[in-house]
């Protein structure tokens, strides 16, 4: 079974303010005061200003969007996360900006690599946003990122 996610995660107020200027932006509440802004094709094209994908080592981030995320982080920490899995194999990427600066990452675990002892890139980013894993779960599950298997499903 496949899983694919490309999204910005931040506090509800931070993302609500960021999304105001982007008609293509749609947020989804995660709980615990966090929201998710899926990097849909429409949002990508709204923020891409004609440049290519692949900024800061991510697959779905347009060139220059890392500076936008840094700007948004003046209001609170902002994470950008990507995950792609099929049949249990896959990869994750994550980074966190806070106070206008990159403070974590970009972190990457490629297909076939084990997660480091500190946890998966996305769990580490979520920890930086204040998510504390519940017993028997990691931060990924605690934040509810397993609820949808495709980026677009978060706003469908």
ZAKOLNU-559271 format. One record per atom (N, C-alpha, C): residue number from 1; chain; atom name; x, y negated, z negated. Coordinates in nm, 3 decimals. Layout:
<atoms>
ATOM    k  c   a       c1       c2       c3
ATOM  NUM  A  CA        X        Y        Z
...
</atoms>
This chain:
<atoms>
ATOM    k  c   a       c1       c2       c3
ATOM    1  A   N    0.084    0.117    0.000
ATOM    1  A  CA    0.000    0.000    0.000
ATOM    1  A   C    0.089   -0.124    0.000
ATOM    2  A   N    0.051   -0.229    0.071
ATOM    2  A  CA    0.132   -0.349    0.086
ATOM    2  A   C    0.095   -0.455   -0.017
ATOM    3  A   N    0.193   -0.536   -0.052
ATOM    3  A  CA    0.174   -0.652   -0.139
ATOM    3  A   C    0.259   -0.764   -0.081
ATOM    4  A   N    0.200   -0.883   -0.067
ATOM    4  A  CA    0.272   -0.997   -0.013
ATOM    4  A   C    0.226   -1.123   -0.084
ATOM    5  A   N    0.321   -1.202   -0.134
ATOM    5  A  CA    0.289   -1.327   -0.202
ATOM    5  A   C    0.394   -1.431   -0.170
ATOM    6  A   N    0.348   -1.549   -0.132
ATOM    6  A  CA    0.433   -1.668   -0.115
ATOM    6  A   C    0.354   -1.782   -0.176
ATOM    7  A   N    0.403   -1.838   -0.288
ATOM    7  A  CA    0.322   -1.936   -0.359
ATOM    7  A   C    0.404   -2.024   -0.452
ATOM    8  A   N    0.346   -2.139   -0.481
ATOM    8  A  CA    0.395   -2.228   -0.586
ATOM    8  A   C    0.313   -2.197   -0.711
ATOM    9  A   N    0.379   -2.189   -0.825
ATOM    9  A  CA    0.310   -2.167   -0.952
ATOM    9  A   C    0.354   -2.277   -1.047
ATOM   10  A   N    0.257   -2.338   -1.114
ATOM   10  A  CA    0.285   -2.445   -1.210
ATOM   10  A   C    0.164   -2.463   -1.299
ATOM   11  A   N    0.175   -2.556   -1.392
ATOM   11  A  CA    0.062   -2.589   -1.475
ATOM   11  A   C   -0.054   -2.640   -1.391
ATOM   12  A   N   -0.175   -2.617   -1.440
ATOM   12  A  CA   -0.295   -2.655   -1.364
ATOM   12  A   C   -0.293   -2.802   -1.325
ATOM   13  A   N   -0.260   -2.890   -1.418
ATOM   13  A  CA   -0.260   -3.034   -1.389
ATOM   13  A   C   -0.153   -3.071   -1.288
ATOM   14  A   N   -0.037   -3.009   -1.298
ATOM   14  A  CA    0.073   -3.037   -1.204
ATOM   14  A   C    0.029   -3.002   -1.062
ATOM   15  A   N   -0.028   -2.882   -1.044
ATOM   15  A  CA   -0.070   -2.842   -0.909
ATOM   15  A   C   -0.191   -2.918   -0.860
ATOM   16  A   N   -0.281   -2.951   -0.949
ATOM   16  A  CA   -0.398   -3.029   -0.908
ATOM   16  A   C   -0.353   -3.163   -0.852
ATOM   17  A   N   -0.260   -3.230   -0.919
ATOM   17  A  CA   -0.209   -3.358   -0.871
ATOM   17  A   C   -0.133   -3.341   -0.739
ATOM   18  A   N   -0.053   -3.237   -0.728
ATOM   18  A  CA    0.024   -3.212   -0.605
ATOM   18  A   C   -0.067   -3.185   -0.487
ATOM   19  A   N   -0.175   -3.113   -0.510
ATOM   19  A  CA   -0.266   -3.073   -0.402
ATOM   19  A   C   -0.352   -3.188   -0.351
ATOM   20  A   N   -0.366   -3.294   -0.429
ATOM   20  A  CA   -0.451   -3.406   -0.388
ATOM   20  A   C   -0.412   -3.464   -0.253
ATOM   21  A   N   -0.285   -3.473   -0.227
ATOM   21  A  CA   -0.239   -3.531   -0.102
ATOM   21  A   C   -0.227   -3.433    0.013
ATOM   22  A   N   -0.269   -3.309   -0.007
ATOM   22  A  CA   -0.255   -3.205    0.095
ATOM   22  A   C   -0.389   -3.139    0.120
ATOM   23  A   N   -0.462   -3.182    0.224
ATOM   23  A  CA   -0.592   -3.122    0.251
ATOM   23  A   C   -0.588   -2.971    0.271
ATOM   24  A   N   -0.475   -2.916    0.316
ATOM   24  A  CA   -0.464   -2.771    0.339
ATOM   24  A   C   -0.437   -2.693    0.210
ATOM   25  A   N   -0.412   -2.764    0.100
ATOM   25  A  CA   -0.377   -2.698   -0.026
ATOM   25  A   C   -0.502   -2.652   -0.101
ATOM   26  A   N   -0.497   -2.529   -0.148
ATOM   26  A  CA   -0.604   -2.471   -0.230
ATOM   26  A   C   -0.537   -2.403   -0.349
ATOM   27  A   N   -0.583   -2.437   -0.467
ATOM   27  A  CA   -0.524   -2.375   -0.585
ATOM   27  A   C   -0.616   -2.268   -0.641
ATOM   28  A   N   -0.555   -2.176   -0.714
ATOM   28  A  CA   -0.628   -2.069   -0.781
ATOM   28  A   C   -0.578   -2.061   -0.925
ATOM   29  A   N   -0.669   -2.056   -1.019
ATOM   29  A  CA   -0.632   -2.047   -1.160
ATOM   29  A   C   -0.578   -1.908   -1.192
ATOM   30  A   N   -0.467   -1.904   -1.263
ATOM   30  A  CA   -0.411   -1.777   -1.310
ATOM   30  A   C   -0.449   -1.750   -1.454
ATOM   31  A   N   -0.483   -1.852   -1.529
ATOM   31  A  CA   -0.503   -1.839   -1.673
ATOM   31  A   C   -0.376   -1.884   -1.743
ATOM   32  A   N   -0.384   -1.889   -1.874
ATOM   32  A  CA   -0.270   -1.933   -1.955
ATOM   32  A   C   -0.222   -2.073   -1.916
ATOM   33  A   N   -0.314   -2.154   -1.858
ATOM   33  A  CA   -0.280   -2.290   -1.820
ATOM   33  A   C   -0.207   -2.303   -1.688
ATOM   34  A   N   -0.187   -2.193   -1.616
ATOM   34  A  CA   -0.115   -2.195   -1.490
ATOM   34  A   C   -0.209   -2.181   -1.371
ATOM   35  A   N   -0.166   -2.238   -1.259
ATOM   35  A  CA   -0.236   -2.222   -1.132
ATOM   35  A   C   -0.136   -2.180   -1.026
ATOM   36  A   N   -0.190   -2.129   -0.918
ATOM   36  A  CA   -0.111   -2.081   -0.805
ATOM   36  A   C   -0.157   -2.156   -0.680
ATOM   37  A   N   -0.062   -2.202   -0.601
ATOM   37  A  CA   -0.088   -2.269   -0.474
ATOM   37  A   C   -0.029   -2.181   -0.364
ATOM   38  A   N   -0.112   -2.101   -0.296
ATOM   38  A  CA   -0.060   -2.010   -0.194
ATOM   38  A   C    0.000   -2.085   -0.076
ATOM   39  A   N    0.114   -2.038   -0.029
ATOM   39  A  CA    0.178   -2.094    0.091
ATOM   39  A   C    0.113   -2.028    0.212
ATOM   40  A   N   -0.007   -2.075    0.245
ATOM   40  A  CA   -0.078   -2.025    0.362
ATOM   40  A   C   -0.017   -2.087    0.487
ATOM   41  A   N   -0.052   -2.034    0.602
ATOM   41  A  CA   -0.004   -2.092    0.728
ATOM   41  A   C   -0.047   -2.238    0.740
ATOM   42  A   N   -0.170   -2.269    0.700
ATOM   42  A  CA   -0.219   -2.408    0.708
ATOM   42  A   C   -0.136   -2.500    0.619
ATOM   43  A   N   -0.105   -2.456    0.497
ATOM   43  A  CA   -0.024   -2.539    0.409
ATOM   43  A   C    0.118   -2.550    0.463
ATOM   44  A   N    0.172   -2.439    0.512
ATOM   44  A  CA    0.307   -2.444    0.568
ATOM   44  A   C    0.317   -2.552    0.676
ATOM   45  A   N    0.220   -2.552    0.767
ATOM   45  A  CA    0.224   -2.649    0.877
ATOM   45  A   C    0.199   -2.791    0.829
ATOM   46  A   N    0.123   -2.806    0.721
ATOM   46  A  CA    0.097   -2.939    0.666
ATOM   46  A   C    0.222   -3.000    0.603
ATOM   47  A   N    0.311   -2.917    0.550
ATOM   47  A  CA    0.430   -2.968    0.482
ATOM   47  A   C    0.559   -2.948    0.561
ATOM   48  A   N    0.550   -2.883    0.677
ATOM   48  A  CA    0.671   -2.844    0.749
ATOM   48  A   C    0.738   -2.956    0.826
ATOM   49  A   N    0.669   -3.056    0.864
ATOM   49  A  CA    0.719   -3.166    0.947
ATOM   49  A   C    0.805   -3.117    1.064
ATOM   50  A   N    0.761   -3.007    1.128
ATOM   50  A  CA    0.824   -2.957    1.249
ATOM   50  A   C    0.952   -2.879    1.229
ATOM   51  A   N    0.990   -2.853    1.107
ATOM   51  A  CA    1.116   -2.780    1.085
ATOM   51  A   C    1.091   -2.632    1.067
ATOM   52  A   N    1.200   -2.558    1.066
ATOM   52  A  CA    1.194   -2.412    1.058
ATOM   52  A   C    1.168   -2.362    0.917
ATOM   53  A   N    1.137   -2.233    0.910
ATOM   53  A  CA    1.124   -2.161    0.783
ATOM   53  A   C    1.264   -2.127    0.732
ATOM   54  A   N    1.267   -2.093    0.604
ATOM   54  A  CA    1.390   -2.039    0.550
ATOM   54  A   C    1.469   -2.132    0.460
ATOM   55  A   N    1.410   -2.237    0.409
ATOM   55  A  CA    1.482   -2.328    0.319
ATOM   55  A   C    1.514   -2.259    0.188
ATOM   56  A   N    1.627   -2.294    0.131
ATOM   56  A  CA    1.668   -2.249   -0.002
ATOM   56  A   C    1.667   -2.096   -0.016
ATOM   57  A   N    1.684   -2.023    0.094
ATOM   57  A  CA    1.691   -1.878    0.088
ATOM   57  A   C    1.556   -1.808    0.083
ATOM   58  A   N    1.448   -1.882    0.101
ATOM   58  A  CA    1.314   -1.823    0.101
ATOM   58  A   C    1.268   -1.802    0.244
ATOM   59  A   N    1.179   -1.707    0.262
ATOM   59  A  CA    1.128   -1.678    0.397
ATOM   59  A   C    1.019   -1.774    0.441
ATOM   60  A   N    0.933   -1.816    0.349
ATOM   60  A  CA    0.814   -1.894    0.385
ATOM   60  A   C    0.821   -2.041    0.344
ATOM   61  A   N    0.937   -2.090    0.308
ATOM   61  A  CA    0.952   -2.231    0.269
ATOM   61  A   C    1.006   -2.310    0.386
ATOM   62  A   N    0.935   -2.416    0.427
ATOM   62  A  CA    0.986   -2.499    0.535
ATOM   62  A   C    1.103   -2.584    0.486
ATOM   63  A   N    1.192   -2.617    0.576
ATOM   63  A  CA    1.304   -2.705    0.543
ATOM   63  A   C    1.250   -2.831    0.477
ATOM   64  A   N    1.312   -2.873    0.369
ATOM   64  A  CA    1.273   -2.994    0.299
ATOM   64  A   C    1.169   -2.974    0.190
ATOM   65  A   N    1.099   -2.860    0.189
ATOM   65  A  CA    0.995   -2.839    0.089
ATOM   65  A   C    1.055   -2.825   -0.050
ATOM   66  A   N    1.179   -2.782   -0.060
ATOM   66  A  CA    1.243   -2.774   -0.191
ATOM   66  A   C    1.251   -2.913   -0.255
ATOM   67  A   N    1.267   -3.019   -0.174
ATOM   67  A  CA    1.268   -3.155   -0.227
ATOM   67  A   C    1.128   -3.196   -0.275
ATOM   68  A   N    1.026   -3.150   -0.205
ATOM   68  A  CA    0.888   -3.175   -0.249
ATOM   68  A   C    0.864   -3.108   -0.384
ATOM   69  A   N    0.907   -2.983   -0.397
ATOM   69  A  CA    0.891   -2.911   -0.523
ATOM   69  A   C    0.966   -2.981   -0.636
ATOM   70  A   N    1.084   -3.030   -0.607
ATOM   70  A  CA    1.161   -3.106   -0.707
ATOM   70  A   C    1.083   -3.229   -0.750
ATOM   71  A   N    1.021   -3.298   -0.655
ATOM   71  A  CA    0.940   -3.415   -0.688
ATOM   71  A   C    0.821   -3.380   -0.775
ATOM   72  A   N    0.752   -3.272   -0.740
ATOM   72  A  CA    0.637   -3.228   -0.820
ATOM   72  A   C    0.680   -3.194   -0.962
ATOM   73  A   N    0.802   -3.144   -0.978
ATOM   73  A  CA    0.848   -3.099   -1.109
ATOM   73  A   C    0.872   -3.213   -1.208
ATOM   74  A   N    0.863   -3.336   -1.162
ATOM   74  A  CA    0.873   -3.449   -1.256
ATOM   74  A   C    0.756   -3.445   -1.355
ATOM   75  A   N    0.644   -3.386   -1.314
ATOM   75  A  CA    0.525   -3.377   -1.399
ATOM   75  A   C    0.522   -3.249   -1.482
ATOM   76  A   N    0.612   -3.157   -1.457
ATOM   76  A  CA    0.616   -3.029   -1.530
ATOM   76  A   C    0.686   -2.925   -1.445
ATOM   77  A   N    0.732   -2.815   -1.505
ATOM   77  A  CA    0.805   -2.714   -1.430
ATOM   77  A   C    0.722   -2.654   -1.317
ATOM   78  A   N    0.789   -2.627   -1.205
ATOM   78  A  CA    0.726   -2.575   -1.084
ATOM   78  A   C    0.810   -2.458   -1.034
ATOM   79  A   N    0.746   -2.345   -1.007
ATOM   79  A  CA    0.817   -2.229   -0.952
ATOM   79  A   C    0.768   -2.203   -0.811
ATOM   80  A   N    0.860   -2.158   -0.727
ATOM   80  A  CA    0.821   -2.104   -0.597
ATOM   80  A   C    0.860   -1.958   -0.599
ATOM   81  A   N    0.765   -1.870   -0.560
ATOM   81  A  CA    0.790   -1.726   -0.565
ATOM   81  A   C    0.751   -1.661   -0.434
ATOM   82  A   N    0.824   -1.556   -0.400
ATOM   82  A  CA    0.791   -1.472   -0.285
ATOM   82  A   C    0.812   -1.327   -0.324
ATOM   83  A   N    0.721   -1.243   -0.279
ATOM   83  A  CA    0.735   -1.098   -0.298
ATOM   83  A   C    0.677   -1.030   -0.177
ATOM   84  A   N    0.741   -0.922   -0.137
ATOM   84  A  CA    0.690   -0.842   -0.027
ATOM   84  A   C    0.724   -0.697   -0.055
ATOM   85  A   N    0.619   -0.613   -0.063
ATOM   85  A  CA    0.636   -0.471   -0.094
ATOM   85  A   C    0.551   -0.388    0.000
ATOM   86  A   N    0.601   -0.270    0.030
ATOM   86  A  CA    0.523   -0.172    0.104
ATOM   86  A   C    0.566   -0.036    0.055
ATOM   87  A   N    0.472    0.041    0.006
ATOM   87  A  CA    0.502    0.176   -0.042
ATOM   87  A   C    0.600    0.177   -0.158
ATOM   88  A   N    0.597    0.075   -0.242
ATOM   88  A  CA    0.683    0.070   -0.359
ATOM   88  A   C    0.820    0.009   -0.335
ATOM   89  A   N    0.860   -0.011   -0.210
ATOM   89  A  CA    0.990   -0.072   -0.181
ATOM   89  A   C    0.966   -0.216   -0.136
ATOM   90  A   N    1.056   -0.304   -0.176
ATOM   90  A  CA    1.039   -0.441   -0.133
ATOM   90  A   C    1.141   -0.535   -0.195
ATOM   91  A   N    1.104   -0.663   -0.196
ATOM   91  A  CA    1.196   -0.767   -0.241
ATOM   91  A   C    1.120   -0.879   -0.309
ATOM   92  A   N    1.193   -0.955   -0.391
ATOM   92  A  CA    1.139   -1.071   -0.460
ATOM   92  A   C    1.239   -1.185   -0.455
ATOM   93  A   N    1.183   -1.307   -0.454
ATOM   93  A  CA    1.263   -1.429   -0.463
ATOM   93  A   C    1.189   -1.526   -0.553
ATOM   94  A   N    1.263   -1.608   -0.628
ATOM   94  A  CA    1.199   -1.709   -0.713
ATOM   94  A   C    1.298   -1.818   -0.747
ATOM   95  A   N    1.244   -1.937   -0.770
ATOM   95  A  CA    1.323   -2.051   -0.817
ATOM   95  A   C    1.230   -2.139   -0.899
ATOM   96  A   N    1.289   -2.217   -0.990
ATOM   96  A  CA    1.213   -2.309   -1.074
ATOM   96  A   C    1.281   -2.444   -1.073
ATOM   97  A   N    1.197   -2.548   -1.056
ATOM   97  A  CA    1.242   -2.686   -1.065
ATOM   97  A   C    1.178   -2.748   -1.188
ATOM   98  A   N    1.253   -2.833   -1.256
ATOM   98  A  CA    1.200   -2.903   -1.373
ATOM   98  A   C    1.268   -3.038   -1.383
ATOM   99  A   N    1.190   -3.142   -1.408
ATOM   99  A  CA    1.247   -3.276   -1.421
ATOM   99  A   C    1.316   -3.324   -1.296
ATOM  100  A   N    1.274   -3.275   -1.180
ATOM  100  A  CA    1.332   -3.316   -1.053
ATOM  100  A   C    1.454   -3.236   -1.008
ATOM  101  A   N    1.494   -3.135   -1.086
ATOM  101  A  CA    1.614   -3.057   -1.053
ATOM  101  A   C    1.584   -2.908   -1.050
ATOM  102  A   N    1.662   -2.838   -0.970
ATOM  102  A  CA    1.656   -2.692   -0.968
ATOM  102  A   C    1.720   -2.642   -1.098
ATOM  103  A   N    1.643   -2.565   -1.178
ATOM  103  A  CA    1.693   -2.519   -1.307
ATOM  103  A   C    1.707   -2.367   -1.315
ATOM  104  A   N    1.652   -2.295   -1.217
ATOM  104  A  CA    1.664   -2.149   -1.215
ATOM  104  A   C    1.663   -2.102   -1.071
ATOM  105  A   N    1.767   -2.029   -1.033
ATOM  105  A  CA    1.770   -1.969   -0.900
ATOM  105  A   C    1.830   -2.059   -0.795
ATOM  106  A   N    1.799   -2.022   -0.672
ATOM  106  A  CA    1.709   -1.916   -0.630
ATOM  106  A   C    1.762   -1.777   -0.668
ATOM  107  A   N    1.670   -1.697   -0.722
ATOM  107  A  CA    1.698   -1.560   -0.760
ATOM  107  A   C    1.644   -1.468   -0.652
ATOM  108  A   N    1.719   -1.361   -0.622
ATOM  108  A  CA    1.677   -1.267   -0.518
ATOM  108  A   C    1.708   -1.125   -0.560
ATOM  109  A   N    1.616   -1.038   -0.531
ATOM  109  A  CA    1.639   -0.894   -0.539
ATOM  109  A   C    1.590   -0.837   -0.406
ATOM  110  A   N    1.682   -0.782   -0.331
ATOM  110  A  CA    1.651   -0.729   -0.198
ATOM  110  A   C    1.604   -0.585   -0.208
ATOM  111  A   N    1.547   -0.536   -0.100
ATOM  111  A  CA    1.498   -0.399   -0.096
ATOM  111  A   C    1.609   -0.303   -0.133
ATOM  112  A   N    1.577   -0.210   -0.222
ATOM  112  A  CA    1.672   -0.108   -0.265
ATOM  112  A   C    1.756   -0.150   -0.385
ATOM  113  A   N    1.754   -0.277   -0.422
ATOM  113  A  CA    1.830   -0.321   -0.539
ATOM  113  A   C    1.743   -0.309   -0.664
ATOM  114  A   N    1.802   -0.268   -0.775
ATOM  114  A  CA    1.724   -0.264   -0.899
ATOM  114  A   C    1.709   -0.405   -0.957
ATOM  115  A   N    1.605   -0.424   -1.037
ATOM  115  A  CA    1.593   -0.550   -1.108
ATOM  115  A   C    1.705   -0.559   -1.212
ATOM  116  A   N    1.760   -0.676   -1.233
ATOM  116  A  CA    1.863   -0.690   -1.337
ATOM  116  A   C    1.800   -0.674   -1.476
ATOM  117  A   N    1.883   -0.655   -1.579
ATOM  117  A  CA    1.830   -0.640   -1.714
ATOM  117  A   C    1.741   -0.756   -1.758
ATOM  118  A   N    1.764   -0.876   -1.706
ATOM  118  A  CA    1.683   -0.993   -1.743
ATOM  118  A   C    1.543   -0.988   -1.682
ATOM  119  A   N    1.519   -0.897   -1.588
ATOM  119  A  CA    1.387   -0.883   -1.527
ATOM  119  A   C    1.384   -0.926   -1.382
ATOM  120  A   N    1.268   -0.910   -1.321
ATOM  120  A  CA    1.252   -0.945   -1.180
ATOM  120  A   C    1.262   -1.096   -1.162
ATOM  121  A   N    1.295   -1.143   -1.042
ATOM  121  A  CA    1.300   -1.287   -1.018
ATOM  121  A   C    1.170   -1.358   -1.055
ATOM  122  A   N    1.055   -1.300   -1.019
ATOM  122  A  CA    0.928   -1.366   -1.049
ATOM  122  A   C    0.900   -1.365   -1.198
ATOM  123  A   N    0.929   -1.256   -1.267
ATOM  123  A  CA    0.909   -1.254   -1.412
ATOM  123  A   C    0.998   -1.356   -1.481
ATOM  124  A   N    1.120   -1.371   -1.436
ATOM  124  A  CA    1.210   -1.470   -1.495
ATOM  124  A   C    1.159   -1.611   -1.471
ATOM  125  A   N    1.106   -1.638   -1.352
ATOM  125  A  CA    1.050   -1.771   -1.323
ATOM  125  A   C    0.927   -1.796   -1.411
ATOM  126  A   N    0.841   -1.696   -1.424
ATOM  126  A  CA    0.723   -1.712   -1.507
ATOM  126  A   C    0.760   -1.737   -1.653
ATOM  127  A   N    0.864   -1.670   -1.700
ATOM  127  A  CA    0.912   -1.694   -1.836
ATOM  127  A   C    0.951   -1.840   -1.854
ATOM  128  A   N    1.016   -1.895   -1.751
ATOM  128  A  CA    1.058   -2.037   -1.756
ATOM  128  A   C    0.936   -2.130   -1.760
ATOM  129  A   N    0.823   -2.082   -1.706
ATOM  129  A  CA    0.699   -2.160   -1.708
ATOM  129  A   C    0.619   -2.137   -1.837
ATOM  130  A   N    0.672   -2.053   -1.925
ATOM  130  A  CA    0.607   -2.032   -2.054
ATOM  130  A   C    0.526   -1.906   -2.069
ATOM  131  A   N    0.529   -1.818   -1.970
ATOM  131  A  CA    0.454   -1.692   -1.979
ATOM  131  A   C    0.532   -1.594   -2.067
ATOM  132  A   N    0.464   -1.539   -2.164
ATOM  132  A  CA    0.521   -1.436   -2.251
ATOM  132  A   C    0.449   -1.306   -2.219
ATOM  133  A   N    0.526   -1.205   -2.185
ATOM  133  A  CA    0.468   -1.075   -2.147
ATOM  133  A   C    0.392   -1.014   -2.264
ATOM  134  A   N    0.276   -0.957   -2.232
ATOM  134  A  CA    0.200   -0.881   -2.331
ATOM  134  A   C    0.267   -0.745   -2.348
ATOM  135  A   N    0.242   -0.679   -2.461
ATOM  135  A  CA    0.300   -0.546   -2.482
ATOM  135  A   C    0.265   -0.451   -2.367
ATOM  136  A   N    0.363   -0.382   -2.316
ATOM  136  A  CA    0.344   -0.285   -2.209
ATOM  136  A   C    0.335   -0.346   -2.070
ATOM  137  A   N    0.351   -0.478   -2.057
ATOM  137  A  CA    0.347   -0.545   -1.927
ATOM  137  A   C    0.470   -0.633   -1.911
ATOM  138  A   N    0.496   -0.671   -1.787
ATOM  138  A  CA    0.595   -0.775   -1.764
ATOM  138  A   C    0.520   -0.906   -1.741
ATOM  139  A   N    0.593   -1.015   -1.721
ATOM  139  A  CA    0.531   -1.146   -1.702
ATOM  139  A   C    0.447   -1.149   -1.574
ATOM  140  A   N    0.489   -1.076   -1.472
ATOM  140  A  CA    0.415   -1.067   -1.346
ATOM  140  A   C    0.272   -1.019   -1.371
ATOM  141  A   N    0.260   -0.910   -1.445
ATOM  141  A  CA    0.128   -0.854   -1.475
ATOM  141  A   C    0.051   -0.943   -1.572
ATOM  142  A   N    0.119   -0.995   -1.674
ATOM  142  A  CA    0.054   -1.081   -1.772
ATOM  142  A   C   -0.006   -1.205   -1.705
ATOM  143  A   N    0.063   -1.260   -1.606
ATOM  143  A  CA    0.013   -1.378   -1.535
ATOM  143  A   C   -0.099   -1.343   -1.437
ATOM  144  A   N   -0.121   -1.215   -1.412
ATOM  144  A  CA   -0.229   -1.173   -1.323
ATOM  144  A   C   -0.194   -1.175   -1.176
ATOM  145  A   N   -0.067   -1.172   -1.142
ATOM  145  A  CA   -0.027   -1.177   -1.001
ATOM  145  A   C   -0.060   -1.050   -0.925
ATOM  146  A   N   -0.102   -0.947   -0.995
ATOM  146  A  CA   -0.143   -0.821   -0.931
ATOM  146  A   C   -0.288   -0.826   -0.881
ATOM  147  A   N   -0.363   -0.933   -0.914
ATOM  147  A  CA   -0.506   -0.938   -0.881
ATOM  147  A   C   -0.535   -0.940   -0.731
ATOM  148  A   N   -0.444   -0.992   -0.651
ATOM  148  A  CA   -0.462   -0.995   -0.506
ATOM  148  A   C   -0.335   -0.943   -0.440
ATOM  149  A   N   -0.352   -0.875   -0.327
ATOM  149  A  CA   -0.238   -0.811   -0.261
ATOM  149  A   C   -0.185   -0.891   -0.143
ATOM  150  A   N   -0.252   -1.003   -0.111
ATOM  150  A  CA   -0.213   -1.084    0.004
ATOM  150  A   C   -0.224   -1.232   -0.034
ATOM  151  A   N   -0.130   -1.313    0.010
ATOM  151  A  CA   -0.127   -1.455   -0.024
ATOM  151  A   C   -0.260   -1.523    0.005
ATOM  152  A   N   -0.316   -1.501    0.122
ATOM  152  A  CA   -0.440   -1.568    0.160
ATOM  152  A   C   -0.559   -1.529    0.076
ATOM  153  A   N   -0.555   -1.411    0.013
ATOM  153  A  CA   -0.667   -1.365   -0.068
ATOM  153  A   C   -0.689   -1.451   -0.193
ATOM  154  A   N   -0.588   -1.524   -0.235
ATOM  154  A  CA   -0.599   -1.608   -0.355
ATOM  154  A   C   -0.700   -1.722   -0.334
ATOM  155  A   N   -0.721   -1.761   -0.211
ATOM  155  A  CA   -0.812   -1.873   -0.184
ATOM  155  A   C   -0.927   -1.832   -0.092
ATOM  156  A   N   -0.941   -1.704   -0.065
ATOM  156  A  CA   -1.048   -1.658    0.024
ATOM  156  A   C   -1.183   -1.663   -0.042
</atoms>
